[in-house]
Amino acid sequence: VPGGTRPNTSWIPARGEEISGNSYLGPGACSGILYGNIGTGTFTWPTTATWLSGYDYTPPVHNGLDFDGDFGSPIYAADSGVIISSGWSDRGYGNLIVIDHDGGWQTYYGHLLDNTLLPCGSNVLKGELIASMGSTGNSTGPHLHFELRSGGQPVNPWQYLQ
């Protein structure tokens, strides 16, 4: 139509296959089949905190990074995806969110405040607020435990964070 306009549409790819939560993550693991966003394949900082508290990536003892911060500091999705676990984990993480980004990639966010977690099945975009920093589980003070996994195996987040 000459002189006409049409609205711009932002397209977010969605996964075509079914995924489900991992029961080994504890009571917070999602039940049922979930569908969700596909990640971009690049990962951004999950918090505004830049100071490591205690542990760096030192497998097999410590499979992630511990970012120091204050109770209630915002935690963001490092990439787009779907939340496959949200709640208590029996594995030392305390309150945990796990985001599946498709292609075998998952991010883990541990020691979160319990009243701030996005629920299971939530579709999230990179940089979206997902929770607040806490000190639950095996923790001695407020911080974010952040893990990046590929094919179920921990990988060094320093090699992927941008």
N, C-alpha and C positions, 0 to 999 in steps of 0.2 A: 504494500500500500504506500504510494508516494507520500512522503512527509509523516508517515506513521511511525510509531515507536512500539517497542515491546519490552516487557520487563526483563532485566537480567536475572538469570538463575544461577545460583552457586550449586555446583554438583559435587556431592561427596560420594565416592565409591563405596558400595556396600558389599560385604562378603557374600559369596554364593553358597558356601558350604556351612554345615551346622557345626557349632562348637558347644562344649559344655564345660562346667566348672570342674576343678580337680578336687576330689574328695580328700586327698591327702593334705590339703590346705587347712582342714578343720571345719568347724561349724559355719564359718563365713563363706564357704564355697557355694557357688550358685547351683541350684538344682534345675533340671530341665534343659531345654535346648535354647540357645540364644543366638541371635543374629546381630550383626553390628557393622560399624564402620571399619574400613581398612586403613591401616596406618600409611604414612608417607614414606617410611623407611629411614627417616632421619629423626634423631632424638634431641630434644632441647632440655635445658636444666629444669628439674622438677620443683625447684624452690628458688626464692631470691637469695637464700643463704649461700654463702660461698666458702664458709669455713668448715673444714672437716673436724668432726668431734670424735676423737678416739681412734677409729679404725678406717684405714684405706682398704682398697681391694687387695686382699691377701688370701686367695683360696689355698686349701680347702677350709681354712679356719674362718674366714670372713668373705662371703661371696658378693659383697656390695660396698657401697660408700655410705658413711654416716655424716649427714649434714647437720651441723649445730644450728640451733635456733631457739626461739621462744615458744612457749605454749601458745597454740592458736595461730602460729605462722602459716600462711597459705601454702598448700601443696598442689602442684599443677600436673596434668597429664603430659608426659614427655613426648607423646605422639598420639594420634587419633586411634580409636579402637573401641572395644566393648569391655565393660567390667565383668569379669568372670568369678571374682571373689570379693566380698565386701563384708568385713566383720572380724570376729575373733579367729585367730589361728593358733593351733596347738603347738606350733613349731618355733616359738620364741619371738615371733614377729609382733605379738600382741594384736591390736587392731590392724588389719591388713587390707589393702586394695591390690588386686592383680588385674591388669589390663591386657587383653589379648589384642595384638596389632595385626594379626594375620601373618602368613608366611613363616610361621614358627617363632615369631618374636613376642615376648611378654615382658612387662615391667612390673616390679613388686615395690610397694610403698608401705613400710612397716612402722609401728609404734605410734599410730595415729590416734587422735581424740575420737572417742566412740560416737559422740553425738554430731559429728560433722561429715560422716562418710556418705558418698553417693551410693545408691543401692545397686544390687546385682542387676545386670542386664542393661545398665545405663550406657547409652552411646555417648562417647566423649570425643571432643576435638582436641588437637594439640594445643596446649596452653590453657585448657579449661580448668577451673578450680574443681578439685575432686575431694579434698579433705583438708584438715588442719593438723599441724604438728602436735604430737603428744609424747607420752613416755609410758607406753603400755608394753606388756610382755617382758622379755629380758632386756631391760633398759634402766639406766641409772639417772637419766635426765632427759629433757625434751630434745629430740632430734628426729630426723628422717633417715631411716635405713632404706636405701634405694638399690635395687638389683635390676639388671638387664639380662634376659635369658634368650637364647636362640636354640631352638630344638630341644627345649627343656633343660639345657645346660647353662650355667652362669658364664657370662662373658665379661670382660673388663669394660665397665662403663666409660672409662676415660677415653677409650678408642672410638666411641660413638657419640658422646655428648657434644653438641655444638653450641 
